[in-house]
Amino acid sequence: MILKGSQRGGATDLANHLMKDENDHVLVHEVSGFASDNLHDAFKEADALSRGTRCKQFLFSLSINPPPDRNLTTEQFIAAIDKAEAKLGLTGQPRAIVFHEKLTAQNVERDTVNRRHAHAVWSRIDTGEMKAIRLSHTKIKLLEVSRELHIVHGIKMPDGLADRSKSDTKAFTFAEWQQAQRFGKDPRDRKAAIQDAWAISDNKEAFTHALKERGYVLAKGDKRGFVVLDRDMEVHSLARQIGIKAKDVKARLGAPEKYQGVEDAKAIVASRMIETVSRIDTERENQEKKRIAEQRLARQKLVEEQRLFRANAFRRVEEEQRCAAIARQVRFRGGIGGMWDRVSGEHARIQKLNEREAWDALKRDQKRRDELILSQKEERERLRAEHERTKKTQAQQKTRLEDLKARYASELGKPLTIRDRFGRSY
C-alpha cells in the first residue's frame, strides 16, 4: 500500500483531475462535511473558507495505491483512509473520497494490469478556529501508516518503503549521507526505487514527481528511448529498470523527443546536488562545532573529577601514613621498661624496624600515587584519541563533500570560490 500525500490549492484543477474520463471508471464514494455533495462545489467551498485565512494550500490530497496483485474491498480502502486521517490530525475535517479504475502498465510479466486505487481529499480549514490545521512531517507519518497497512494486510514491503535511505536526496541528512557512503550503491536499490515510482504513477507528471522524490531525473536517451539519471549522474535505461517494453513506457509518458536531453538532466541533477551537498556540509560543520564544544566540556568535567578524586586519594594516603606512624611510635615503651629496652638493645631494634617499615610505606604510597596519576593520564589520553579520530573522520568527510561539490559545479560550468572549494576553518 503506497500512500502519497500533498498540500495543495487549485480546487477546480484538482476536482477536474479526479473526475477525468481517462479512467475506465470513476466513483465519487463520499463527499462529507461540506455544504455541497458535489465534488467541484465542495472544493470551491473549501477555497472560499480559506480566503478568511492566510492559507494558500487549503486542501490535503492523498492517493492510496495497493499492489497490482491485491484486490482490496471498499471497506479496507476506507479503513486505510481513516487510519491516515487520524495520523495526520485531520479527524472530523470535511473530506471527499474518489475511486479510480484503469488499465495501467506495470513492471510485471504482463504488459498491463487493471488497477483500482483511491484518492482522499480533506479541507485543512478548521471552521471553528478559522485557521488551517498545521500539517508537519506528513511524509514520515504516511510512511508509518503504509508500513502498518502492509503488515495488517500481509503484503511484502517494497525496498523503497522499508528503507528510507532511498528517498529524495534533497531530504538527505548528514547521518543518511554517511550511511550511504558506508554501504555504497546497490543496483537492486535503484531498480526498486524506480519501479516503485512507476507503480504509483498514472501519468508522466506523477511519474516525474515520484522520480524526483526518490532522487532521480527523467530524460530522453541517445537512442530515442527514456533514461533515468541518478544522483551520481549515471544514466540508466528506464525500460530495463522497470522491466517492461519500451512501447508501453511511451504509451504512458509520450514521445521521448518532448523531454530534456541527458546533458540538461545532468545539469538539473548537478544543481540539486550542489544544494544538497552544501546543506549536508553545513550540517556536518554544525555537528562538528557542537562535538568540539561537547568534547571540551567533557575534558573539563573529567579533569575536575580527577582533581577531586586525586585530592581525596592523597588525603587518604596521608591519613594512613599518620596512623601508621602513631602505631610504630606505640612500640616504644616508657618508664623503667623503656630504660631497659635501651640498655638491652630492644629500643635500637624497634627503631630500625620502624625506619624500614616507614621507608617501605613511603615507597608503596609513592607507587600508589604514580599509578593513580598514570591511570588518570590514560583516561585523558583516551578522550583525546577519540577526539582526534573523530576529527580525522570529519576532515575526510569534509574533503569528500568538497570534492562532490566541485564535481557537480564542473558539470554546471560554475567554478567554486576559494571559500567554497576549501571550506571554513573551525
N, C-alpha and C positions, 0 to 999 in steps of 0.2 A: 504494500500500500504506500504509494508515493503521495505525499501531501506537499503542495506548493501554494504559498500564500503571499499576498502583497497588498499594501495600502494603495488606494488609487482614487482618483476623481473620475470625471468623464462619465456621468451617469448614462447618457444616451448611447455613447460608444460601447459601454460595457453591456448594456441591455441588447443592443444590436448584435454584438459578438455572441452573446449567449443564445440568441434566437436564430442564428444563421441556419439557412436551409442546406448548407453543405453537409450537415449531418444527416444520417438516414432517418433518425428520429430525435425530436427534441420534446422533452416533457417538463413543463413547469410544475414541479411537485408541490411546492409550498411558497406562499408569499404571506408572511405573518408579521404582525406588529406594525404594519403600515396602514394608513387610511385606505389605500387602494389595494386591490387584489391583482392589479395588472403590473407586470414587471417594469415596463417603461415608466409608468406613473409612480410606482413605488420608489424607484431610484431618483426620479425627479423630486419626490417629496424629501428624500434624504439630502439632495442637493440644496433644496430651499431651506431646510433646517440648518444646514452647515453655514449658510450666509449670516446667521446670527452669531456665528463664532468666527475664529480666525483659521479654522481647519480647511485646508485645500484638498486633502485626500480623505474624504469623509466616508469612504467605503473600504471594507476589507474583503478581498476576494480570495477564495480557497478552492483549489481543484484537488480531487481525490481520484487517483488512478490505481486500481488494483492490477495485479499481474495479469497478462493476457490469458493465462490458463485457469484463472479463478473467476467464478461467477458468483458475485455477492448479491444477496437479496436487498430489496429496498430498505428493509429494517436494519440490515447490517450497515448499509451506507449511512442511514440516519444516526445510528449509534456512533459511528466514527465521527460524523459531523458534530454531534453533541459533545463527544469527548474533546475534540479540538476547540469547540466553543468555550467549554469550561476552562481548558488550559490557557486560552488566550485572554480570559476575563471578559468575554462578550455575552455571558449568560443573560437572557432576558432582552437582548437587543433585537430590533426588527431584522428579519432575515428572509432571504429567498433561496430556494434550492431548485436547481435545474439539472436534469439528466440528459446526457448525450449518448447516442449510439451511432457508431460509424465504422466503416471498414478502414483499418489502419495497417500500414506496412510495419513489420516487426523484425527483430533480429532473431528469428527462429527459422526452422527449416521451411515452414510455409511462407509464401511470399507476403500474404496479408492475413489479418485476423480481425474478426468482429469484436469490437470493444465497447464496453459501457462504462462511462465514468460520470462523476458528479461534480457540480460546481455549487458552492455555497457563498452567498454574499451577505454581509452584515452592514448595517448602518453603524458608524462609530459615534454618532451624536447621542449623548445622554440628554434626553429632553428635560429631565428633572433639573439637572445642573446647567444645561445649555453649554456644554463643552464636549470636546472629543475625548473618548476613552483612550488613555495612553496605552500604546502597544509597544512593548520592548522585547527584544530577544525572540521575536516571532519564529525565526528560522530554527533556533535551538529548540523551542517549545514544540514546534511541529515535527522536528526530528524525533523528539521523545515520544510524541503521540504515535508517529509512524512505527517506531520500534515496538511500542506496546501492541499496536494492531497486528504487526507481523507475528508476534508471539501468540496473541489471542487466536488468530486465525490459522496458526501453524504454517506460516509462509516463510520460506527462506529469505533472509535479508540480502539485498544486493550489496556488493562490496562498497559501493559509494555511500550506502546508508549506514553500514556497520562501522565504517572507518571515516571519521570526519577529516582526516588528513588529505582527502581527495577533493576538498571543497575549493571554492574560489580563492585564487592566490591573493586577491586583494584583501581577503579576510585573514590571511596568514598571520599568526602571532609569531614572535621570536622563538617560542618553545616549539611550535609546529614546524618552523623552518629548520630548527636544529634536528628534529626527528627525521624530517625529510632528507637532511644531509647524511644522517647515520644510516638510513635504510636504502637510500638511492632510489632509482626509478624501476618500477616493475611494469612490464608491458600488460600484464593482466589487470593491474590497477587502471591503466589508461583505457583499456577496452571497456572495463566495467563502467567507468565514468561516462564515456561517450555513448555506450549502449543505454545507460540509464537516462541520459539526456534525450536520446531518440525515443525511448519508450514512453516518456511522459509528455511528449510534444505532439501537437496536432498539426502544426503548420510551421513554415520557415521562421516566422517571428519568434514563436515559442521555442523552437529548437536553437536558434541563435542565442536567445536569452539563457536557455538551460546550459548551453555550452559555456557561455561567459561565466555563469555561476560556478562552473567547475574548472575555470581557468583555461579554457580553450577558445580558439577563434576559427571561424569557418571561412574558407576561401575557395577560389577556383584553381584547379591544378593546371599543369602544363599540358595534360592530355585530355582536356575537355571534361574532366571529372571533378568531383568535390574533394577537397582535402581539409584536414584539421591540423592546426598548429598548436603545440603545447607551450608551456611557459619557457622552455629552452629553445623555442623557435624551430623545433624539429617538425617535419612535415609528414603526415600520415594520411593514407587513403581512407576516406570516410566509409566507402562501401566495404572495405576489408575490415575496418574496425567494428562495424555493426553487423557484418555478416549477411548482407542482403545484396540483391542485384542493383547495378548502377541505375537501371531504368526506374526502379522503384524509389530510389533516392531522388531522382529528378522529378518523379511524379509528385512528391511532396514538396520539394524545395524549388522546383522550376529549373530554368536553364542556368548552368554554371556561369555563362558569359555575363549574367547580370550581377555577379558578385565580384568583390575585390580580388585582386591577384595576390600571389604569395608574398611579394615584396611589401605591398600595402599592409597585408595581415601581419607581417613581421614587425612593421613599424608600430602597429597597434599593440602587439604583444610587448614590444620594447618600451613603449610609453607607459603601459600598465605596470610593467615590472620595475621600471625606474622608480615609479611612485611607491610600489610595494617594497622594494629593497631599501629605499630611503626611509620608509616608515619602520621597517624591521630594524634598520641600523640605529635609528633614533631610540627605538625601544630597547635595543641591546645596550646602547650607551647609557640610557637612564638606569637600566638594571645594574650596569657596571658601577655607576656612581653610587647607587644605593648599596651595592655589595661592598664597595670600598669603605663607605661610611659605617656599615654594619661591622666590617672587619676591624676597623679602628676601635669601635665601641667594644667589640668582643675582646680585643687585645687589652684595652684599658681595664675592662672588667676582670680579665684573667690576672693581670698584674696586681690589681688591688686585692683580689682574693689570695694571690700568692704572698703578698706582703703581710696580710693578716695571719695567714697560716704559718708563715715563717717566723713571725714575731712570737706567736703562741708556742710554736715548737721550740724555739730557742729559749723562751722563758721556762718551759718545762725542763729543758736540759739543765739550765742554771739552778732550778729548784732541786733537781735530782743531785746535782753536784753539792749543793749546800747541805742537803740531808745526809749524803754520803760522808761529807767532811765531819759533820757532827757525830755520825756513827763511828768514824775512825777515832775521833778525839775521845770518845767514851771509853775506848780500850785502855787508856792510861788511868791507873789508879791514883788516888790521892793519899795523903797522910803517911802513916808508917808503911803501908803496903807499897805506896809509890816510891818511898825511900829504898825499900828492899829491892824493888824492881830495878832501880838504878844501880844498886850495888851488885845485884846478881846478873845484870846484863839484859834482863827482860824488857826494860824500857827501850834499849837500843834496838832490840829485835822488833818490837812493836813499831818503832819509828820507821825502820826500814820497810816493814810490811806496808805501813800506811803510805809511805812515799811511793812504793811500787804500785799499789792499788790506785793512788791518785794519778800517777803518770799513765797507767793503763786506761783509767776512766777518761783522762784528758784526750788521749788518742782516739778512744772509742767515740766520744762525743764529737770530736772534730770530724771523724769519718761520717757520723750521722748527719752533721751539718752539711758536709760536702755532698753526700748522697741526695739530700733534700734540694740543695742548690742545683745539682745536675738534673734531677728529675723535673724541677720547675723550668729549667732551661729547655729541656726536651719538649715540654708542653708548649712553650712559646715557639719553639722551632717547628713543631707540627703545625701550629696555626699559621706560621709564616710560610711554610712549604705549601700548605693548602692554598693560601692566598696567591702564591707565585704560580702554582699550577693553573688555577682559575684565571689568573691574569694572562698567562700564556695562551690558554684556550680562547679567551676573549680577543686577544690580539690576532690569533689565527682566523677567528670568525669575522673580525673586522676586515682583515685582508681579503677574505673570500667575498664578503659583501661588496667591498670597494671594487674588486675585480669584476663582479657581476654587474655592478652599476656602470663600469667603464665599457663592458661588453655591450650592454643594451644601448648605452649612449652612442657607441660607434655605429650601431645599426641605424640610429636616427640621424647620424652625422652631426651630433652635437658634442663637441669636446667638453670635458668636465673642467671646472675651475680647479685651481690648486687646492682650495678648501674642500671641494667635493672629492677630489682624487685621493687625498691623503687623510681626510677627516680631521677631527678636532682632537687636541691632546687633553688629557684629563688633568 
